[in-house]
């Protein structure tokens, strides 16, 4: 193998990612034009497309060889993968087929409340008072709907007070969602915390750059190892996404 060529393991991981992307595209195309029965179903289709687009970004960002023309930057790839993990977490949370209509409504309205509160803050920071006021009114509408929801009202009083602030979109923690869908808590949190170190530029993301030879955009053993891991993890997330989507469509 020429030194400028990708290792077979990285090339295989990239090929598998593209195969899984094509499968996801085919699944999405097969459901095109269908009417959503619940607002959650529409959200699921949106998140599905979002994950596919982000995974395609990773496949395009991934180095194609070991020359100076390719940028080896596992930290950036990992930051994008973390976005996919968050989106898949949201998808699995909303796609739970065991949910009653009241529970579906509760989760959707809590998502909508979080969206309205977040948008309100963004508009306020930008000085767009008219838009901020509209978001504030929408947030109040979502709070009223939640107060009428039996699932939400069954929560402990302190939890209801917390969620009505609109700063938390989930009734479950990320690892709880993973475990509820057959994943391992330790595996998820281990990878998530590793990726977060780079996403937030924590010290772990740059303390050993010189010693371990990464973060300079050129090929190295550590860059290759983590790039392969990220490509494989992206493929795995796509597989989980397609399985969950097919199950919730049955």
TADA-V224092 format. One record per residue. N is the residue number from 1. RES is the residue in one small letter. OMEGA is omega in degrees with one decimal (none if undefined). D_LAST is the distance of its C-alpha to the last C-alpha in Angstrom with 1 decimal. Layout:
# TADA-V224092
n=N res=RES omega=OMEGA d_last=D_LAST
n=N res=RES omega=OMEGA d_last=D_LAST
This chain:
# TADA-V224092
n=1 res=x omega=177.4 d_last=46.8
n=2 res=x omega=-177.0 d_last=48.5
n=3 res=x omega=-177.7 d_last=48.6
n=4 res=x omega=-176.6 d_last=46.9
n=5 res=x omega=174.4 d_last=43.8
n=6 res=x omega=173.0 d_last=40.6
n=7 res=x omega=-177.2 d_last=40.3
n=8 res=x omega=-178.0 d_last=38.0
n=9 res=x omega=177.5 d_last=35.7
n=10 res=x omega=179.8 d_last=35.3
n=11 res=x omega=178.6 d_last=34.8
n=12 res=x omega=179.7 d_last=32.2
n=13 res=x omega=179.1 d_last=30.3
n=14 res=x omega=177.9 d_last=30.5
n=15 res=x omega=-179.8 d_last=29.4
n=16 res=x omega=177.4 d_last=26.3
n=17 res=x omega=-180.0 d_last=25.5
n=18 res=x omega=177.3 d_last=25.8
n=19 res=x omega=-179.7 d_last=23.5
n=20 res=x omega=175.5 d_last=20.7
n=21 res=x omega=179.4 d_last=21.4
n=22 res=x omega=177.7 d_last=21.1
n=23 res=x omega=179.8 d_last=17.7
n=24 res=x omega=178.4 d_last=16.5
n=25 res=x omega=-179.7 d_last=18.3
n=26 res=x omega=179.3 d_last=16.7
n=27 res=x omega=179.4 d_last=13.1
n=28 res=x omega=-179.0 d_last=14.4
n=29 res=x omega=-178.0 d_last=16.2
n=30 res=x omega=-179.0 d_last=13.4
n=31 res=x omega=-177.0 d_last=11.8
n=32 res=x omega=175.8 d_last=15.4
n=33 res=x omega=-180.0 d_last=16.5
n=34 res=x omega=-179.7 d_last=13.5
n=35 res=x omega=179.2 d_last=14.5
n=36 res=x omega=179.2 d_last=13.4
n=37 res=x omega=-177.7 d_last=13.1
n=38 res=x omega=179.1 d_last=14.7
n=39 res=x omega=177.7 d_last=17.2
n=40 res=x omega=-179.4 d_last=15.2
n=41 res=x omega=176.6 d_last=12.4
n=42 res=x omega=178.4 d_last=15.4
n=43 res=x omega=-179.5 d_last=16.9
n=44 res=x omega=179.2 d_last=14.0
n=45 res=x omega=178.5 d_last=14.4
n=46 res=x omega=-179.6 d_last=18.2
n=47 res=x omega=178.7 d_last=18.2
n=48 res=x omega=179.8 d_last=16.2
n=49 res=x omega=179.7 d_last=18.9
n=50 res=x omega=-179.3 d_last=21.6
n=51 res=x omega=178.8 d_last=20.8
n=52 res=x omega=179.4 d_last=20.9
n=53 res=x omega=-179.3 d_last=24.1
n=54 res=x omega=177.3 d_last=25.6
n=55 res=x omega=177.2 d_last=24.8
n=56 res=x omega=177.0 d_last=26.5
n=57 res=x omega=178.4 d_last=29.4
n=58 res=x omega=-179.2 d_last=29.9
n=59 res=x omega=-179.8 d_last=29.9
n=60 res=x omega=179.2 d_last=32.5
n=61 res=x omega=-175.1 d_last=34.5
n=62 res=x omega=179.5 d_last=34.7
n=63 res=x omega=-179.1 d_last=38.2
n=64 res=x omega=176.1 d_last=38.6
n=65 res=x omega=-178.1 d_last=41.9
n=66 res=x omega=-178.4 d_last=44.5
n=67 res=x omega=179.3 d_last=46.9
n=68 res=x omega=179.1 d_last=48.0
n=69 res=x omega=179.5 d_last=45.7
n=70 res=x omega=177.8 d_last=42.6
n=71 res=x omega=176.1 d_last=42.1
n=72 res=x omega=-174.1 d_last=41.2
n=73 res=x omega=-176.8 d_last=39.8
n=74 res=x omega=-178.1 d_last=37.2
n=75 res=x omega=178.7 d_last=37.7
n=76 res=x omega=176.6 d_last=36.3
n=77 res=x omega=-178.9 d_last=33.4
n=78 res=x omega=177.6 d_last=32.7
n=79 res=x omega=177.5 d_last=32.9
n=80 res=x omega=176.7 d_last=30.2
n=81 res=x omega=178.3 d_last=28.0
n=82 res=x omega=176.2 d_last=28.5
n=83 res=x omega=177.7 d_last=27.1
n=84 res=x omega=179.6 d_last=23.9
n=85 res=x omega=177.5 d_last=23.8
n=86 res=x omega=-178.9 d_last=24.2
n=87 res=x omega=177.7 d_last=21.5
n=88 res=x omega=176.9 d_last=19.0
n=89 res=x omega=177.4 d_last=20.1
n=90 res=x omega=-178.9 d_last=19.4
n=91 res=x omega=-178.4 d_last=15.9
n=92 res=x omega=179.6 d_last=15.1
n=93 res=x omega=-177.8 d_last=17.0
n=94 res=x omega=-174.0 d_last=15.1
n=95 res=x omega=-178.7 d_last=11.5
n=96 res=x omega=-175.8 d_last=12.2
n=97 res=x omega=-179.2 d_last=9.5
n=98 res=x omega=-176.7 d_last=12.6
n=99 res=x omega=171.8 d_last=14.4
n=100 res=x omega=178.1 d_last=16.0
n=101 res=x omega=179.2 d_last=16.7
n=102 res=x omega=179.4 d_last=20.2
n=103 res=x omega=176.8 d_last=19.1
n=104 res=x omega=178.8 d_last=16.9
n=105 res=x omega=-178.2 d_last=19.9
n=106 res=x omega=-178.8 d_last=22.2
n=107 res=x omega=-179.9 d_last=20.7
n=108 res=x omega=-178.6 d_last=20.5
n=109 res=x omega=176.4 d_last=24.0
n=110 res=x omega=173.6 d_last=25.4
n=111 res=x omega=-178.4 d_last=24.1
n=112 res=x omega=176.7 d_last=25.8
n=113 res=x omega=179.1 d_last=28.9
n=114 res=x omega=178.8 d_last=29.2
n=115 res=x omega=-177.7 d_last=28.8
n=116 res=x omega=-179.9 d_last=31.5
n=117 res=x omega=179.2 d_last=33.9
n=118 res=x omega=179.4 d_last=33.6
n=119 res=x omega=178.7 d_last=34.3
n=120 res=x omega=-179.1 d_last=37.2
n=121 res=x omega=179.1 d_last=38.8
n=122 res=x omega=179.9 d_last=38.5
n=123 res=x omega=178.0 d_last=40.1
n=124 res=x omega=177.8 d_last=42.8
n=125 res=x omega=-178.2 d_last=43.7
n=126 res=x omega=179.6 d_last=44.0
n=127 res=x omega=179.8 d_last=46.1
n=128 res=x omega=-171.8 d_last=43.7
n=129 res=x omega=-179.5 d_last=44.4
n=130 res=x omega=179.4 d_last=42.9
n=131 res=x omega=179.4 d_last=39.5
n=132 res=x omega=179.7 d_last=39.8
n=133 res=x omega=177.9 d_last=40.6
n=134 res=x omega=177.9 d_last=37.6
n=135 res=x omega=177.9 d_last=35.3
n=136 res=x omega=178.7 d_last=37.3
n=137 res=x omega=178.5 d_last=36.7
n=138 res=x omega=177.9 d_last=33.0
n=139 res=x omega=179.1 d_last=33.0
n=140 res=x omega=176.9 d_last=34.8
n=141 res=x omega=179.5 d_last=32.3
n=142 res=x omega=177.2 d_last=29.5
n=143 res=x omega=179.1 d_last=31.8
n=144 res=x omega=179.2 d_last=32.3
n=145 res=x omega=179.1 d_last=28.6
n=146 res=x omega=-179.9 d_last=28.2
n=147 res=x omega=178.5 d_last=31.3
n=148 res=x omega=-175.7 d_last=29.7
n=149 res=x omega=-175.7 d_last=26.5
n=150 res=x omega=178.5 d_last=26.6
n=151 res=x omega=-179.0 d_last=24.6
n=152 res=x omega=-177.3 d_last=27.0
n=153 res=x omega=177.2 d_last=30.0
n=154 res=x omega=179.0 d_last=29.3
n=155 res=x omega=175.4 d_last=30.2
n=156 res=x omega=-175.1 d_last=33.7
n=157 res=x omega=-179.0 d_last=36.2
n=158 res=x omega=178.7 d_last=36.9
n=159 res=x omega=177.0 d_last=33.3
n=160 res=x omega=178.9 d_last=32.9
n=161 res=x omega=179.5 d_last=36.0
n=162 res=x omega=-175.1 d_last=34.8
n=163 res=x omega=179.7 d_last=31.4
n=164 res=x omega=174.6 d_last=33.1
n=165 res=x omega=177.5 d_last=35.2
n=166 res=x omega=-178.6 d_last=32.2
n=167 res=x omega=-178.5 d_last=32.9
n=168 res=x omega=-175.4 d_last=29.9
n=169 res=x omega=-172.3 d_last=26.3
n=170 res=x omega=173.4 d_last=24.7
n=171 res=x omega=179.7 d_last=24.9
n=172 res=x omega=173.9 d_last=24.4
n=173 res=x omega=-178.1 d_last=26.4
n=174 res=x omega=-177.3 d_last=24.9
n=175 res=x omega=176.2 d_last=25.5
n=176 res=x omega=177.6 d_last=23.9
n=177 res=x omega=178.9 d_last=20.6
n=178 res=x omega=-179.0 d_last=21.1
n=179 res=x omega=180.0 d_last=21.9
n=180 res=x omega=-179.8 d_last=19.0
n=181 res=x omega=173.6 d_last=16.7
n=182 res=x omega=179.2 d_last=19.0
n=183 res=x omega=179.3 d_last=21.5
n=184 res=x omega=-177.3 d_last=25.3
n=185 res=x omega=-175.9 d_last=27.2
n=186 res=x omega=180.0 d_last=30.3
n=187 res=x omega=-179.1 d_last=28.7
n=188 res=x omega=-175.8 d_last=27.0
n=189 res=x omega=179.1 d_last=30.2
n=190 res=x omega=179.6 d_last=32.5
n=191 res=x omega=-176.9 d_last=31.0
n=192 res=x omega=179.6 d_last=30.4
n=193 res=x omega=176.9 d_last=34.0
n=194 res=x omega=-179.7 d_last=35.3
n=195 res=x omega=-179.2 d_last=33.6
n=196 res=x omega=179.9 d_last=34.7
n=197 res=x omega=177.7 d_last=38.3
n=198 res=x omega=-179.1 d_last=38.3
n=199 res=x omega=-179.5 d_last=36.1
n=200 res=x omega=-177.2 d_last=38.7
n=201 res=x omega=174.1 d_last=41.7
n=202 res=x omega=-179.0 d_last=42.5
n=203 res=x omega=-179.8 d_last=45.5
n=204 res=x omega=-178.2 d_last=43.4
n=205 res=x omega=-177.7 d_last=42.3
n=206 res=x omega=-175.4 d_last=45.9
n=207 res=x omega=-175.1 d_last=48.3
n=208 res=x omega=-178.3 d_last=48.5
n=209 res=x omega=-178.2 d_last=48.1
n=210 res=x omega=-177.4 d_last=51.5
n=211 res=x omega=-177.0 d_last=51.4
n=212 res=x omega=174.1 d_last=48.0
n=213 res=x omega=174.6 d_last=48.3
n=214 res=x omega=176.0 d_last=45.2
n=215 res=x omega=-179.2 d_last=44.7
n=216 res=x omega=176.2 d_last=47.2
n=217 res=x omega=-179.1 d_last=44.9
n=218 res=x omega=-177.5 d_last=46.2
n=219 res=x omega=172.9 d_last=45.0
n=220 res=x omega=-179.0 d_last=45.6
n=221 res=x omega=-177.7 d_last=44.2
n=222 res=x omega=177.2 d_last=42.6
n=223 res=x omega=-179.6 d_last=41.0
n=224 res=x omega=-178.5 d_last=39.7
n=225 res=x omega=-177.1 d_last=38.3
n=226 res=x omega=175.9 d_last=36.4
n=227 res=x omega=177.9 d_last=35.3
n=228 res=x omega=179.9 d_last=33.7
n=229 res=x omega=-178.1 d_last=32.1
n=230 res=x omega=177.3 d_last=30.6
n=231 res=x omega=179.2 d_last=29.3
n=232 res=x omega=179.6 d_last=27.7
n=233 res=x omega=177.3 d_last=26.2
n=234 res=x omega=176.7 d_last=24.8
n=235 res=x omega=179.9 d_last=23.1
n=236 res=x omega=178.3 d_last=21.7
n=237 res=x omega=177.5 d_last=20.3
n=238 res=x omega=178.0 d_last=18.7
n=239 res=x omega=178.9 d_last=17.1
n=240 res=x omega=179.1 d_last=15.8
n=241 res=x omega=-177.1 d_last=14.6
n=242 res=x omega=178.4 d_last=12.5
n=243 res=x omega=-179.4 d_last=11.0
n=244 res=x omega=-178.8 d_last=10.2
n=245 res=x omega=179.3 d_last=8.9
n=246 res=x omega=-179.3 d_last=6.5
n=247 res=x omega=-177.7 d_last=5.4
n=248 res=x omega=178.2 d_last=5.6
n=249 res=x omega=-178.3 d_last=3.8
n=250 res=x omega=none d_last=0.0
